[in-house]
Amino acid sequence: MSTNSTDNRATKQLKKQVSEQAQEIGKLRGRISNLQDELAIVTSEMNNFKTRVAADMKKVVTSLNEVGQKNR
């Protein structure tokens, strides 16, 4: 076997490997982008949840204070 045919075979194999890796990297980049979007949504929902819970707790405390004052 000549060195050129071995080099050509190795080059083809490496080109195929690089192509496959490029496709996989593209898929991973897409997945990372989706995860970033999902994280932003979850963060926003969590902040809204915290705000609603705080408002509900304020109402509970206010109601308890009013009941306590009426019972005095």
PyMOL commands that set and color helices and strands:
alter all, ss='L'
color gray80, all
select helices_A, chain A and resi 3-70
alter helices_A, ss='H'
color red, helices_A
deselect
rebuild
show_as cartoon
